[in-house]
Amino acid sequence: MSDSILAPAVLETERLLLRAPAPEDVGPIFEICQDPEIQRWTVVPSPYRPEDAEFFVHKLAADGWRTGRYPSWCVFEKATGALVGTQSLADRGPGSAEVGYWAAPAARGRGFTVEALLAVCRWGVAERGLRRIEWTAYVGNEPSRAVARRAGFTMEGTLRSFAPQRGQWRDVWMGSLLATEVPSA
């Protein structure tokens, strides 16, 4: 992935529609990010304010697509139109990117995050030429690790004092999915 203009990609699976965050998503993102588990396990601000959702949609996600370095998607259930999560793919150097995701509390346990994650991984390999997709989560985030494992990621180990969260360096688990391991749709 590189610093080049990237048109936002729309991805579809059997049950989901993934598209770039839009102004109408600010309210639902704000509401969902009130969830204590999202604040506990991600780098979203805590407390999460309306201006944080505005920043995500209008600055972080928009710049991520514009530069090609951080494409992000809102994930919607086709049957209901409900926002069920987000996905992102952060550039980590030539041929490599890191996935990130959260799931709305009401959508957990339904396989949506795995389904969306695999769509993003397939897109990254096909459209961005990725050879390696990385996953990290703060140690203890068992739900995120379960999603990564179900998507086929190989757990590689624990990185000590690796990632910051609200001024504290935390240990993380690391996993990867190689291009040759991404299952077809």
Sequence and secondary structure as in RCSB ss.txt:
>XXXX:A:sequence
MSDSILAPAVLETERLLLRAPAPEDVGPIFEICQDPEIQRWTVVPSPYRPEDAEFFVHKLAADGWRTGRYPSWCV
FEKATGALVGTQSLADRGPGSAEVGYWAAPAARGRGFTVEALLAVCRWGVAERGLRRIEWTAYVGNEPSRAVARR
AGFTMEGTLRSFAPQRGQWRDVWMGSLLATEVPSA
>XXXX:A:secstr
  SS      EE SSEEEE   GGGHHHHHHHTT HHHHHHS S SS  HHHHHHIIIIIIHHHHHHSS  EEEE
EETTT  EEEEEEEEE STTEEEEEEEE GGGTTSSHHHHHHHHHHHHHHHHH  SEEEEEEETT HHHHHHHHH
TT EEEEEEEEEEEETTEEEEEEEEEEEGGG    
